[in-house]
Amino acid sequence: MTAAGKTVLWWGRFDPEYSRNRILRQAYAALGWQIADFRPWLSVLGDVEAVVRGAARADLVHVPCFRQRDIAAARRYARRHGLPLLVDPLISAYDKQVFERGKLVEGSPPAQRLLRAERLLLQAADAVLADTPEHARFFAGTLGVDPARLHVVYVGAEEALFAPGAAGTPNPIPEVLFYGSFIPLQGPEVIVEAARRYQGPPVRWTLLGDGPLRDRCQRQASGLDTVTFASWVPYALLPARIRQADILLGVFGTTPKAQRVIPNKVFQALACGKPLVTCRAPAYPDELLEFENSGIRWVPAGDAGALARAVAELAAQPQQRAARGAQARASYEQFFAAERVREQLRAALAGRALRRE
């Protein structure tokens, strides 16, 4: 689809401030699209509301991340008006409930019902975005999405916010920073265990955020005076908080999804030019995984000992941290920069399934 004079209708009860949504909206705008929003009061009746309330005229309907509940109504509206439907699920509800949270047992009747429902929803879309090639393979293999309708668009980072800062005075004791929602994918308990096993130059471990595993991690960290837990900071202040730290941590969980995603914090740390330690996963470009001077130290998922050793090596080489940070930023620019995200979105919008000419 060419963008000249076109409008994309963002549909659903979505959060426009969530980073994936912010970045995609910026990419649409950079490609020349006008953006209109329609937020139904009730997801299931969204198509009826759109008629009653008068949704903006559009050339494409976009259902943003996490909004599987809005797809059915968006599909009916799009078909009624001859519009293509693009869905950006970001995560699978089936994957989340069965493999990530363990709330449903694989193969059980509730799990099978959820799987069938999500398959029908995603297969109804004209195009589906995936944040990594591994996630695209999952959407195709497990959820039955036609590979020809799948398009990879990396999450990236908001470069107006997440950028390297001016060189300052190094922290006398290096800070190792993790921030997140304390879910199994992130493996925060692996970080605490790494802090317990750590043998190297003095460092401070800071775990920032909140979530289901935080209480467990705090109990696990009992007696470790090198580990501090902190509350969330506002999104606008997060880049400055990243720049204050010396070494950034990604994710270390052993869940299947941990191998399929590249988390926000990875893009943001690289964009800020900070040395990063995270688990090795096939979600990353092969060239980046094999590149020696990427600014990233790869460790096996769930391996607290390997994490402790990687941090110790970085802490023992303070004179090289600035160079490693520059390498991290260079990796971001090569693989994940806003221009790359825009081109991936442009390719998705040009796909045959979205053409209505």
C-alpha positions in Angstrom: 0.0 0.0 0.0 1.3 3.4 -0.9 1.0 6.0 1.9 0.1 9.1 0.0 -3.2 10.4 1.4 -3.9 7.2 3.3 -5.2 6.8 6.8 -4.7 3.9 9.2 -7.4 3.3 11.8 -5.9 2.0 15.1 -8.7 -0.1 16.5 -9.2 -1.4 20.0 -8.9 -0.8 23.7 -5.1 -0.3 23.4 -2.6 1.8 25.2 -1.1 4.4 22.8 1.7 5.0 25.3 3.0 1.5 25.3 6.5 1.5 23.6 5.6 -0.9 20.8 2.6 1.2 19.9 4.5 4.5 20.2 7.2 3.3 17.9 4.9 1.9 15.3 2.8 5.0 15.3 5.9 7.0 14.7 6.9 4.7 11.9 3.5 5.1 10.2 3.8 8.9 10.5 7.3 8.8 9.0 6.0 6.8 6.1 3.3 9.4 5.4 0.3 7.8 6.9 -2.4 9.7 8.8 -3.4 8.0 12.1 -6.9 7.8 13.5 -8.0 6.0 16.6 -11.1 4.1 17.4 -11.5 2.8 21.0 -14.7 0.9 21.5 -16.4 0.8 24.9 -17.0 -2.9 24.4 -14.6 -4.9 22.3 -17.2 -7.5 21.3 -19.5 -4.8 19.9 -16.8 -2.6 18.4 -18.1 -2.8 14.8 -21.6 -1.7 15.9 -20.1 1.2 17.9 -18.0 2.2 15.0 -21.1 2.7 12.9 -23.1 4.5 15.6 -20.3 6.7 16.7 -18.9 7.3 13.2 -15.3 5.9 13.1 -12.9 7.8 10.9 -12.7 6.9 7.2 -9.6 4.8 6.6 -7.7 2.7 4.2 -6.4 0.2 6.7 -7.5 -1.2 10.0 -4.7 -1.9 12.5 -5.3 -3.9 15.7 -2.4 -3.2 18.1 -0.5 -5.5 20.5 -2.3 -7.5 23.2 -5.7 -6.8 21.7 -6.8 -10.2 20.5 -10.3 -9.4 22.0 -10.7 -6.6 19.5 -9.9 -8.6 16.4 -13.3 -10.2 15.7 -15.2 -6.8 15.6 -12.4 -5.2 13.7 -12.5 -8.0 11.1 -16.3 -7.6 10.7 -15.9 -3.8 10.3 -13.0 -4.1 7.8 -14.9 -6.6 5.7 -18.1 -4.6 5.6 -16.1 -1.5 4.4 -13.7 -3.4 2.0 -10.7 -2.6 4.1 -7.6 -4.7 4.8 -6.9 -5.8 8.4 -3.4 -5.8 9.9 -2.9 -7.3 13.4 0.1 -6.8 15.6 -0.4 -9.3 18.5 3.2 -9.1 19.8 2.4 -12.1 22.1 0.2 -15.1 21.8 -2.6 -15.5 24.4 -2.3 -19.3 24.1 1.5 -19.1 24.6 1.1 -16.8 27.6 -1.4 -18.9 29.5 0.0 -22.3 28.7 3.8 -22.0 28.4 4.6 -18.7 30.1 2.3 -18.6 33.1 1.3 -22.3 33.3 -2.3 -21.4 34.1 -3.6 -23.9 31.5 -2.2 -27.4 30.9 -1.1 -28.1 27.3 -3.6 -30.4 25.6 -6.3 -29.8 28.2 -9.8 -28.8 27.0 -9.4 -25.1 28.1 -6.0 -24.9 26.4 -7.4 -26.4 23.2 -10.3 -24.0 23.2 -8.0 -21.0 23.6 -5.7 -22.3 20.9 -8.6 -22.7 18.5 -10.0 -19.3 19.2 -6.7 -17.6 18.8 -6.0 -19.5 15.6 -9.3 -18.3 14.1 -8.6 -14.7 15.1 -5.1 -14.4 13.7 -6.0 -16.4 10.5 -8.7 -13.9 9.9 -6.2 -11.0 9.5 -4.9 -10.0 6.1 -1.5 -9.5 7.6 0.1 -10.2 10.9 3.2 -8.6 12.4 5.7 -10.5 14.4 8.5 -8.8 16.4 11.1 -11.5 15.6 11.6 -14.3 13.0 11.2 -16.8 15.8 7.9 -15.4 16.8 6.8 -15.5 13.1 7.6 -19.2 13.0 5.5 -19.7 16.2 2.6 -17.9 14.7 2.9 -20.0 11.5 3.6 -23.4 13.1 1.3 -23.2 16.2 -1.3 -20.7 15.3 -1.6 -21.6 11.6 -1.0 -18.1 10.2 -0.1 -18.2 6.5 3.6 -17.4 6.3 2.9 -15.2 3.2 0.8 -13.0 5.5 3.5 -12.8 8.3 5.9 -9.8 8.4 8.7 -9.2 10.9 8.9 -5.7 12.3 11.4 -5.3 15.2 10.3 -3.4 18.3 13.2 -1.0 18.4 13.5 1.9 20.8 12.3 5.5 20.8 15.6 7.2 19.7 14.5 10.7 20.8 14.6 9.3 24.3 17.0 6.4 24.3 20.4 7.6 23.2 23.9 7.7 24.6 24.6 10.4 27.2 27.6 12.6 27.7 30.6 10.9 29.3 30.5 11.4 33.0 32.4 10.3 36.1 32.3 6.5 36.4 30.6 5.1 39.4 33.2 4.2 42.1 31.4 0.8 42.4 29.9 -0.2 39.1 26.1 -0.6 39.0 24.6 -3.6 37.3 21.0 -2.7 36.4 17.9 -4.9 35.7 14.5 -3.4 35.2 11.3 -5.2 34.3 8.0 -6.7 35.4 9.5 -9.7 37.3 8.0 -12.4 35.2 9.4 -15.9 34.4 10.6 -14.9 30.9 12.9 -12.3 32.5 14.4 -14.7 35.0 14.9 -12.2 37.8 15.6 -15.1 40.2 18.6 -16.0 38.0 20.0 -12.5 38.5 19.7 -12.8 42.3 21.4 -16.2 42.3 24.2 -14.7 40.1 24.6 -11.9 42.7 24.9 -14.6 45.4 27.6 -16.6 43.4 29.4 -13.5 42.2 33.2 -13.4 42.7 34.8 -10.4 41.1 35.4 -6.7 41.7 32.8 -5.0 43.8 29.5 -4.2 42.0 26.0 -3.1 43.0 23.1 -5.1 41.7 19.9 -3.1 41.2 16.6 -4.7 40.3 14.0 -2.1 39.4 10.3 -2.6 38.9 7.6 -4.9 40.2 5.7 -8.0 39.3 4.8 -11.6 40.3 8.3 -12.8 41.1 9.5 -9.7 43.0 8.6 -10.9 46.5 10.3 -14.3 45.8 13.4 -12.5 44.6 13.5 -10.3 47.7 13.4 -13.3 49.9 16.0 -15.0 47.8 18.3 -11.9 48.2 18.0 -11.9 52.0 21.5 -11.2 53.4 22.9 -9.9 50.2 23.9 -6.3 50.9 25.0 -5.9 47.3 21.5 -6.3 45.9 18.9 -3.4 46.0 15.3 -3.4 44.8 13.8 -0.2 43.6 10.4 1.0 42.3 9.5 1.8 38.7 10.6 5.1 37.3 8.4 7.0 34.9 9.0 6.0 31.3 10.3 9.5 30.4 12.9 9.2 33.1 14.0 5.7 32.2 16.7 6.7 29.7 18.5 8.8 32.3 18.3 5.9 34.8 19.8 3.6 32.2 22.6 6.0 31.5 23.4 6.2 35.3 24.2 2.4 35.3 27.4 0.8 34.1 26.2 -2.7 33.0 22.7 -3.5 31.8 21.0 -6.8 32.1 18.5 -8.3 29.7 16.5 -11.5 30.3 17.6 -15.0 31.5 14.4 -17.0 31.8 14.1 -20.6 30.5 10.5 -20.3 29.1 10.0 -21.1 25.4 9.0 -17.5 24.8 12.4 -16.2 26.1 13.9 -17.8 23.0 11.4 -16.1 20.7 11.5 -12.5 21.8 13.9 -9.5 22.0 12.7 -7.5 25.0 12.2 -3.8 25.1 15.1 -3.5 27.6 17.5 -4.9 25.2 16.7 -2.4 22.5 16.7 0.4 25.0 20.1 -0.5 26.6 21.7 -0.9 23.2 20.3 2.4 22.0 21.7 4.1 25.1 25.1 2.7 24.4 25.4 0.5 27.4 27.3 -2.9 27.7 24.6 -5.6 27.9 24.5 -9.1 29.3 21.6 -11.2 28.2 20.7 -14.8 27.3 21.6 -16.2 23.9 18.5 -16.8 21.8 17.6 -17.6 18.2 15.3 -14.5 18.1 18.4 -12.4 17.4 20.0 -11.9 14.0 22.6 -14.6 13.3 25.2 -12.0 12.4 24.7 -10.3 15.8 25.0 -13.5 17.7 28.3 -14.3 16.0 29.7 -10.8 16.1 32.5 -10.6 18.7 32.5 -6.8 19.2 28.7 -6.4 19.5 28.8 -4.8 23.0 26.7 -7.8 24.2 27.8 -10.7 26.4 25.7 -13.7 25.6 25.1 -16.3 28.4 22.9 -19.5 28.4 19.4 -19.0 29.6 18.9 -19.8 33.3 22.7 -20.0 34.0 23.4 -17.9 37.0 27.1 -18.9 37.1 27.6 -17.7 33.5 25.9 -14.5 34.3 28.1 -13.9 37.4 31.2 -14.6 35.4 30.2 -12.2 32.5 29.5 -9.4 35.0 32.8 -10.0 36.8 34.7 -9.8 33.5 33.0 -6.5 32.6 33.6 -5.1 36.1 37.3 -6.0 35.9 37.8 -4.0 32.7 36.5 -0.5 33.5 38.7 1.1 30.9 37.0 -1.0 28.2 33.4 -0.2 29.2 33.1 2.9 27.2 34.3 1.0 24.1 31.8 -1.8 24.8 29.1 0.8 25.1 30.0 2.3 21.7 29.9 -1.2 20.3 26.4 -1.7 21.8 25.1 1.5 20.1 26.7 0.4 16.8 24.9 -2.9 17.0 21.6 -1.1 17.6 22.2 1.2 14.6 23.1 -1.7 12.4 20.2 -4.1 13.3 17.4 -2.3 15.1 17.4 1.4 14.3 14.2 3.4 13.6 15.0 3.4 9.9 15.1 -0.4 9.9 11.8 -0.6 11.7 10.3 1.8 9.2 11.5 -0.2 6.2 10.2 -3.4 7.8 6.8 -1.8 8.2 6.9 -0.4 4.7 7.5 -3.9 3.4 4.6 -5.3 5.4 2.3 -2.6 4.1 3.4 -3.3 0.5 2.5 -7.0 0.9 0.0 -8.5 -1.5 -2.5 -9.4 1.2 -3.0 -5.7 2.1 -3.5 -4.5 -1.5 -7.0 -3.3 -2.4 -6.1 -1.5 -5.6 
